[in-house]
Amino acid sequence: MTGRLTVGTDGRITGPAAITYNTPFPCVNGSWGSGAITGVIMHTMVGTQAGTIAWFNNPQAQASAQFGVGFDGAIHQFGPIGQGWIAWYGIEHEDDGDPSRPLTDAQLTASAQLTEMLCGFAGIPLQVTNSPANWGLGTHSMGGSAWGGHACPGDVRAAQRGEVIRRARAIRHDGGSAPQPPAKPRLEEAVMQIGPGETAGMSWNGDAYSSVGFLADPQGTDVVALRVAVHRVSGGYDVTEVELTNAAPKAVVRVANPSDGCSISRKDRVAISIVPNFAPR
């Protein structure tokens, strides 16, 4: 099957494909952030579709992705789109333990459907990227040591990304203009949960503010250490380190005008919820 996939209000995808949804949904190993999509990552399972589903539903695995694609093109969705999962959306591909095995024709088409849908939803270009600094369809290995030093998905499958993008563009051409994502919530409406060692990103839709405030629920810990990187429209980041405590759970970080977003990195290992909010201009 081919054709465009769409995202429902609950974050589940639908369309002309064989799609199953994880039980529970999302899977227990999901990682929460802002829900903003930075790009799409090609993974290889080093195993089977059934084995990967079982592994991702094992709390001890500490591993997950958004989608799994079987040899036959069947898609399994592990978690929602646009509902708070991490910024790089991962697509796992079945390989029966042999990453040097090329993606099947059915896998290429299903991966193209997912890539077209995700890029359209996020408003990012349909292109191959080999750097976490750029939008597009990347690989797990491009993150280097910061992403665990993996070779995933291997040279053979990584080289097939050009064909995935070619098919994704054809799907978009046949289906018309890219679907428009839902309007982004303003920053003061955003709520993020950041787990141990994770990073979350957010956008405030091009508004220019002189500062931004953060209010955290430390969930029992005495000190929550954050690294706030505010993105400048002109390029680069202004990085500020802040500490929030139960006694003083608020902080204000200056924002260089104009600015279009920021990311927050955990420096400690205690999961917290963070509510970004604008400080007075």
C-alpha positions as CSV (number, residue, x, y, z in Angstrom):
1,M,0.0,0.0,0.0
2,T,1.0,3.6,-0.5
3,G,-0.4,7.1,0.0
4,R,-0.4,9.7,2.7
5,L,-0.7,9.1,6.4
6,T,-2.3,11.5,8.7
7,V,-2.1,12.3,12.5
8,G,-5.2,12.2,14.6
9,T,-5.9,14.5,17.6
10,D,-4.8,11.7,19.9
11,G,-1.4,11.4,18.1
12,R,-2.2,8.1,16.4
13,I,-1.5,7.8,12.7
14,T,-4.0,6.5,10.1
15,G,-4.0,6.0,6.4
16,P,-3.4,3.5,3.6
17,A,-1.0,1.2,5.5
18,A,-1.1,-1.8,7.8
19,I,-0.9,0.0,11.2
20,T,-1.1,-1.4,14.7
21,Y,-0.9,0.5,18.0
22,N,1.0,-0.4,21.1
23,T,-0.7,-1.7,24.2
24,P,-0.4,0.2,26.4
25,F,-0.3,3.4,24.3
26,P,2.2,4.9,24.6
27,C,4.6,2.1,25.6
28,V,6.1,2.1,29.1
29,N,9.6,3.3,27.9
30,G,8.4,6.5,26.3
31,S,10.5,9.7,26.8
32,W,8.6,12.9,27.3
33,G,9.6,16.4,26.2
34,S,8.0,19.3,24.3
35,G,6.6,17.2,21.4
36,A,8.4,19.4,18.8
37,I,9.8,17.4,16.0
38,T,13.5,18.2,15.1
39,G,13.8,15.4,12.5
40,V,13.4,11.7,11.7
41,I,15.9,9.0,12.7
42,M,16.4,5.8,10.8
43,H,17.1,2.8,13.1
44,T,17.6,-0.9,12.5
45,M,16.2,-3.4,15.0
46,V,19.0,-6.0,15.0
47,G,16.1,-8.4,15.4
48,T,12.5,-9.0,14.5
49,Q,9.4,-6.8,14.7
50,A,7.8,-9.0,17.3
51,G,11.0,-9.1,19.4
52,T,11.4,-5.4,19.3
53,I,7.8,-4.8,20.4
54,A,8.3,-7.1,23.3
55,W,11.6,-5.4,24.2
56,F,10.2,-1.9,24.1
57,N,7.4,-3.0,26.4
58,N,9.9,-4.2,29.0
59,P,10.5,-1.5,31.6
60,Q,14.0,-2.8,32.1
61,A,14.9,-2.1,28.5
62,Q,14.9,1.7,28.9
63,A,14.5,1.9,25.1
64,S,11.8,3.0,22.7
65,A,11.0,4.5,19.3
66,Q,7.9,6.0,17.7
67,F,7.5,3.4,15.0
68,G,8.6,-0.1,14.0
69,V,8.4,-1.3,10.4
70,G,8.4,-5.0,9.5
71,F,9.8,-6.7,6.4
72,D,6.3,-6.6,5.0
73,G,5.9,-2.9,5.5
74,A,3.6,-3.3,8.6
75,I,3.8,-0.3,10.9
76,H,3.6,-0.5,14.7
77,Q,3.2,2.8,16.5
78,F,4.7,2.9,20.0
79,G,3.8,6.4,21.0
80,P,1.8,9.5,19.9
81,I,2.9,12.3,17.5
82,G,2.8,15.8,18.7
83,Q,1.7,14.9,22.2
84,G,5.0,15.3,24.2
85,W,7.4,12.7,23.0
86,I,11.1,13.5,22.2
87,A,12.2,15.8,19.4
88,W,13.9,13.2,17.1
89,Y,11.3,10.8,15.9
90,G,12.7,7.3,15.5
91,I,11.6,4.6,12.9
92,E,12.9,1.1,13.7
93,H,13.3,-1.3,10.8
94,E,13.2,-5.1,11.0
95,D,16.5,-6.8,9.9
96,D,16.3,-10.3,11.6
97,G,19.6,-9.6,13.3
98,D,21.5,-8.6,10.1
99,P,21.8,-4.8,9.7
100,S,23.7,-5.3,6.4
101,R,20.4,-6.6,4.9
102,P,18.9,-3.9,2.7
103,L,15.4,-2.5,3.5
104,T,12.8,-4.4,1.5
105,D,10.6,-2.6,-1.1
106,A,7.7,-2.6,1.4
107,Q,9.9,-1.2,4.2
108,L,11.1,1.6,1.9
109,T,7.6,2.6,1.1
110,A,6.3,2.4,4.7
111,S,9.4,4.4,5.8
112,A,8.7,7.0,3.1
113,Q,5.1,7.3,4.2
114,L,6.1,7.9,7.8
115,T,8.9,10.3,6.9
116,E,6.6,12.3,4.6
117,M,3.9,12.5,7.3
118,L,6.4,13.5,10.1
119,C,8.2,16.1,8.0
120,G,4.8,17.5,6.8
121,F,3.5,17.6,10.4
122,A,6.6,19.4,11.7
123,G,7.0,21.7,8.6
124,I,10.6,20.5,8.0
125,P,12.1,19.7,4.6
126,L,12.1,16.3,3.0
127,Q,15.9,15.8,2.8
128,V,18.7,13.6,4.1
129,T,20.8,14.9,7.0
130,N,24.0,13.6,8.5
131,S,24.2,16.1,11.4
132,P,22.0,16.6,14.4
133,A,22.3,20.3,13.7
134,N,20.2,20.0,10.5
135,W,16.6,19.0,9.8
136,G,15.7,15.9,7.8
137,L,16.1,12.1,7.8
138,G,19.1,11.2,9.8
139,T,20.6,8.1,11.4
140,H,21.3,7.1,15.0
141,S,25.0,6.9,14.2
142,M,25.2,10.6,13.2
143,G,24.9,11.6,16.9
144,G,28.2,10.1,17.7
145,S,29.2,9.6,21.3
146,A,26.5,12.0,22.5
147,W,23.9,9.6,21.2
148,G,25.6,6.5,22.6
149,G,28.2,5.9,19.8
150,H,26.0,3.5,17.8
151,A,26.6,2.3,14.3
152,C,22.9,2.0,13.7
153,P,21.4,1.5,11.1
154,G,24.7,0.5,9.3
155,D,26.1,1.7,6.0
156,V,23.7,-0.3,3.8
157,R,20.5,0.9,5.2
158,A,21.8,4.5,5.8
159,A,22.6,4.6,2.1
160,Q,18.9,3.9,1.3
161,R,17.7,7.1,2.9
162,G,17.9,8.8,-0.5
163,E,15.4,6.4,-1.9
164,V,13.1,6.9,1.1
165,I,13.2,10.6,0.5
166,R,12.5,10.1,-3.2
167,R,9.5,8.0,-2.4
168,A,8.3,10.5,0.3
169,R,8.5,13.3,-2.2
170,A,6.5,11.3,-4.8
171,I,3.8,10.5,-2.1
172,R,3.6,14.2,-1.3
173,H,3.4,15.2,-5.0
174,D,0.6,12.7,-5.6
175,G,-1.3,13.8,-2.5
176,G,-1.0,17.5,-2.9
177,S,0.5,20.0,-0.4
178,A,1.8,18.9,2.9
179,P,-0.7,18.7,5.7
180,Q,-0.6,21.6,8.1
181,P,0.3,20.8,11.7
182,P,-1.9,22.0,14.5
183,A,-1.2,25.4,15.8
184,K,1.6,25.4,18.3
185,P,0.6,26.3,21.8
186,R,2.1,29.5,23.1
187,L,4.9,29.0,25.5
188,E,2.9,29.8,28.5
189,E,0.6,26.9,27.7
190,A,3.4,24.4,27.3
191,V,4.1,21.8,29.9
192,M,7.1,19.4,29.7
193,Q,8.2,16.4,31.7
194,I,12.0,15.8,31.5
195,G,13.5,12.6,32.6
196,P,17.0,11.8,33.8
197,G,19.6,13.2,31.4
198,E,17.1,14.2,28.8
199,T,16.7,17.4,26.7
200,A,13.4,19.0,25.7
201,G,12.8,21.8,23.2
202,M,10.1,24.4,22.7
203,S,9.1,27.3,20.5
204,W,7.3,30.5,21.1
205,N,6.2,31.1,17.5
206,G,8.6,34.0,16.7
207,D,7.5,36.3,19.5
208,A,10.3,38.4,20.9
209,Y,10.7,38.4,24.6
210,S,13.4,39.8,26.8
211,S,13.2,37.0,29.4
212,V,11.5,33.7,30.0
213,G,10.6,32.2,33.3
214,F,10.6,28.6,34.5
215,L,8.7,27.0,37.3
216,A,9.6,23.4,38.2
217,D,8.0,20.7,40.3
218,P,11.1,18.9,41.7
219,Q,9.0,15.9,42.8
220,G,10.7,15.5,46.2
221,T,14.3,16.3,45.3
222,D,16.0,19.2,46.9
223,V,17.8,20.7,43.9
224,V,17.0,20.5,40.2
225,A,19.8,21.6,37.9
226,L,19.0,22.8,34.4
227,R,20.9,23.9,31.4
228,V,18.8,26.3,29.3
229,A,19.9,27.0,25.8
230,V,18.1,29.9,24.1
231,H,18.2,29.8,20.3
232,R,19.0,33.1,18.5
233,V,17.3,33.7,15.2
234,S,20.6,34.8,13.8
235,G,22.1,31.5,14.8
236,G,23.7,29.9,17.8
237,Y,22.6,29.6,21.4
238,D,22.9,31.5,24.7
239,V,23.4,28.9,27.4
240,T,22.5,29.6,31.0
241,E,22.7,27.2,34.0
242,V,20.1,27.5,36.7
243,E,19.1,25.6,39.8
244,L,15.6,25.2,41.1
245,T,14.8,24.1,44.6
246,N,11.6,23.2,46.5
247,A,12.1,26.5,48.4
248,A,12.8,28.5,45.2
249,P,11.2,26.7,42.2
250,K,11.3,29.6,39.9
251,A,14.0,31.1,37.6
252,V,14.2,33.7,34.9
253,V,16.5,33.5,31.9
254,R,17.2,36.4,29.7
255,V,16.3,36.0,26.0
256,A,18.2,37.8,23.2
257,N,15.7,39.6,21.0
258,P,14.5,38.2,18.7
259,S,14.5,34.6,19.6
260,D,12.5,31.6,18.4
261,G,12.9,28.9,21.0
262,C,15.1,27.1,23.4
263,S,16.0,23.7,24.8
264,I,16.3,22.5,28.4
265,S,18.8,19.8,29.4
266,R,18.7,18.0,32.7
267,K,22.0,18.0,34.6
268,D,20.9,15.6,37.4
269,R,19.0,12.4,37.4
270,V,15.6,13.1,38.9
271,A,12.5,13.3,36.7
272,I,10.6,16.6,37.0
273,S,7.9,18.6,35.3
274,I,8.6,22.1,34.0
275,V,6.1,24.8,33.2
276,P,7.7,27.5,31.0
277,N,6.1,30.9,31.4
278,F,6.9,34.3,30.2
279,A,8.4,36.8,32.6
280,P,7.4,40.5,32.2
281,R,8.9,42.0,29.0
